[in-house]
Amino acid sequence: MSNRPDIDKNELCEKIREIYPDIGTCGIDIDVNYSDEQQRWVVDLKKDAHELKTYLEDGDAELCLTGKQCVGLGIEIAQLVGNIERMPG
């Protein structure tokens, strides 16, 4: 995994935290990396003993960071948070 040159992973992580302020801390509870292999962003969310990943297309990440549209990002993260909250234990 690497960083896309036009998007800063910390900036993307902070944007996710802005949308979901109770999600946790960047680098600990939530991690964002670009997958060259898959050509998209990997969002890794951890809560207690649970961990789930979701993927963001380049366009979704870019639109959100430019303040145009965070719907795609918001839906993905909401699903991820919901899945973790439904996990037993």
Beta strands, then each sheet from edge to edge (+ up, - down):
strand 1: 30-35
strand 2: 40-47
strand 3: 50-57
sheet 1: 1+ 2- 3+
end
